[in-house]
Amino acid sequence: MVHLALAFCGVAVLAVLAIRVAVEVRRFSAAVGDSAERITRAAEELERAAVPVVGNSRSLGAGAREGERGR
């Protein structure tokens, strides 16, 4: 009888631990999803910021080449 009670307590402890793990997994997956969204937004902002820089570097490069040809 004692063994049966100990087995039941063991199963109850494992069930509680499984529930705690499930809660932490949900919390972690939510954090990963939020981080992925923030990374996506940062990448989009970086792309938008790079467009004017690329345009300026092309115009500077074209002007330098034209100036060298005139010499």
C-alpha positions in Angstrom: 0.0 0.0 0.0 2.8 2.4 0.8 4.4 1.7 -2.6 1.2 2.6 -4.3 1.0 5.9 -2.4 4.6 6.7 -3.2 4.0 5.9 -6.9 0.9 8.2 -6.9 3.0 11.0 -5.3 5.7 10.5 -7.8 3.3 10.8 -10.7 1.7 13.9 -9.2 5.2 15.5 -8.9 6.0 14.7 -12.5 2.6 16.1 -13.6 3.3 19.4 -11.8 6.8 19.6 -13.3 5.4 18.9 -16.8 2.9 21.7 -16.4 5.7 24.1 -15.3 7.8 23.1 -18.3 4.8 23.7 -20.6 4.3 27.2 -19.2 7.9 28.0 -19.6 7.9 26.7 -23.2 5.0 29.0 -24.0 6.7 31.9 -22.4 9.9 31.2 -24.3 8.2 30.8 -27.6 6.4 34.1 -27.1 9.8 35.7 -26.4 11.3 34.2 -29.5 8.4 35.4 -31.6 8.7 38.9 -30.2 12.4 38.9 -30.9 11.9 37.7 -34.4 9.4 40.6 -35.0 11.9 43.1 -33.6 14.7 41.7 -35.8 12.4 41.9 -38.9 11.6 45.5 -38.1 15.3 46.4 -37.6 16.2 44.8 -40.9 13.5 46.7 -42.7 14.7 50.0 -41.1 18.2 49.2 -42.1 17.2 48.6 -45.7 15.3 51.9 -45.8 18.3 53.7 -44.3 20.6 52.1 -46.8 18.7 53.3 -49.9 19.9 56.9 -49.6 23.4 55.9 -48.8 23.6 53.7 -51.9 22.3 56.5 -54.0 24.8 59.0 -52.6 27.7 56.6 -53.0 26.8 56.0 -56.7 26.6 59.7 -57.4 29.9 60.3 -55.7 31.5 57.4 -57.6 30.1 58.6 -61.0 31.3 62.2 -60.3 34.8 61.0 -59.5 35.0 58.9 -62.6 33.8 61.8 -64.8 36.4 64.1 -63.2 39.2 61.6 -63.9 38.2 61.3 -67.6 38.4 65.0 -68.1 42.1 65.1 -67.1 
